[in-house]
C-alpha cells in the first residue's frame, strides 16, 4: 500500500454539488444554524487552499446542519429527495472527470472547476435544485473565472424602471 494511502484523512467530506454552492452562497438558507454552519465551511475552504476535500455523493459537513437531513439522507416535505441530490452530485463529478471518494486540495478542486465548468453550464448541471432560479451559483462561478457577470437586458430594464420611481 502506498504511503499516501496509509495517511489518515485529515480533511473534510463535501458533496460535489456543494463545491458549486460554496461559490454562490449568499448567507441565506433553511435555518439560522444551517446558515452559520455553511458560512463556517465556506470560510474554511476559502481560507485554507491546502485543505484536503473528499468529494462525496452523500451527506457531508454542510448537510449535518440541514433540517432536511434524516438518517444521513435528504428529505423534502417528508419525502425522500436523496436521489435527486445525488444526480446533481454525479453531474458535477462527471463534468470534473472525478469519482466519489476522490481527494483534492481545495485549490486544486477550484482550479478544476474553473477549467471545466462555465456559468452557462449550471442550468443543466444543477437542474432540479430549488436555489437555481436565484442565479447565485452562475455569478459565483463567473467570479471564480475572473469574469464580470454580464447583466442581461431584463436586469437593465428592471434597474431603469426602479430609477424612474425614485423621487
C-alpha angles and dihedrals in degrees: 000000000000117000090241091060091049093058115104112248108250099174135082133268115238128182110241093241091051088065086068095038089058089059093053101035111134102178098268127113149124100304140355090256092051091050093050091050093047091050090051093051092045091051091048093052094044097045097043110050089172092058110124114234125194108207110223140175095215137066113314142175091297094048093055090079096041116113088214093064115101123170091345095308136098120253131177121197089346093305123115107255098168098109093054090053092046089052090058090047090052093049089053092048092046090054091049094044094236137120134223109282094033112142127211140158110260091246091053092050094050090046088055092048091049090052100043109029124059126193091251090057093064094080091062099034095048100037109148094031112132091216096051098096091058089070095219097130098051089051091048091049091049089052090051089052089052092242126131109241105245114236112234125225093257092056090050091050091049090050093051092045091052091048091056090057093056109097 
